[in-house]
Amino acid sequence: MSAGKFIAGFVVGGVVGALAGILLAPQSGEETREMIKDSSQKAYDKAQSAVKEIQQKAENISNEMTKKGEELINKIQGMIDKNKNQEA
């Protein structure tokens, strides 16, 4: 299971659980709406945080792969140049 799917499932599960708890609690409609609003905002903030974390990890991986690709290209170019010098 990928980290993204796990985080998404975790956030959705948290939201569903929070909403079920709020809706089943004995409170006035206004209090319930305020709690739903607060819970929704917290879930949104958690989701945003998770997205930012995933984006940062993806960017780090991309940067590392780019660096390794450049190193590989330089290594291959060095081998080509060395081969050309040996033939000359």
C-alpha positions in Angstrom: 0.0 0.0 0.0 1.4 3.4 -0.9 1.9 6.1 1.7 -0.5 8.4 -0.2 -3.3 5.9 -0.1 -2.7 5.2 3.6 -2.7 8.9 4.5 -5.9 9.5 2.4 -7.6 6.5 4.1 -6.5 7.7 7.5 -7.9 11.2 6.9 -11.2 10.0 5.5 -11.6 7.5 8.4 -10.9 10.3 10.9 -13.5 12.6 9.2 -16.1 9.9 9.1 -15.5 8.9 12.8 -15.6 12.5 13.9 -18.8 13.3 12.0 -20.5 10.1 13.4 -19.5 11.1 16.9 -20.8 14.7 16.4 -24.1 13.7 14.8 -24.8 11.1 17.5 -24.0 13.4 20.4 -27.0 15.1 22.2 -26.5 18.8 21.4 -28.4 21.6 19.8 -28.3 22.1 16.0 -26.2 25.2 16.3 -23.6 23.5 18.5 -23.6 20.5 16.2 -23.1 22.7 13.1 -20.2 24.5 14.9 -18.6 21.2 15.8 -19.0 19.9 12.2 -17.4 23.1 10.9 -14.5 22.8 13.4 -14.0 19.1 12.6 -14.1 19.8 8.9 -11.5 22.5 9.2 -9.2 20.3 11.2 -9.6 17.5 8.7 -8.9 19.9 5.9 -5.8 21.2 7.7 -4.5 17.6 8.2 -5.1 16.7 4.6 -3.3 19.9 3.5 -0.4 19.0 5.8 -0.3 15.4 4.4 -0.3 16.7 0.8 2.5 19.1 1.5 4.5 16.3 3.1 4.0 14.0 0.2 4.9 16.8 -2.3 8.1 17.5 -0.4 9.0 13.8 -0.3 8.3 13.5 -4.1 10.4 16.6 -4.7 13.3 15.2 -2.7 13.1 11.9 -4.6 12.9 13.8 -7.9 16.0 15.9 -7.0 17.9 12.8 -6.0 17.0 11.0 -9.2 18.0 14.0 -11.2 21.4 14.2 -9.4 22.0 10.4 -9.9 21.0 10.7 -13.6 23.5 13.5 -14.1 26.2 11.5 -12.4 25.5 8.6 -14.6 25.5 10.7 -17.7 28.9 12.2 -16.7 30.3 8.8 -16.0 29.1 7.4 -19.4 30.5 10.5 -21.1 33.8 10.0 -19.3 33.9 6.4 -20.5 33.1 7.5 -24.1 35.9 10.1 -24.0 38.3 7.7 -22.5 37.5 5.1 -25.3 37.9 7.8 -28.0 41.3 8.7 -26.6 42.5 5.1 -26.6 41.4 4.7 -30.2 43.3 7.8 -31.3 
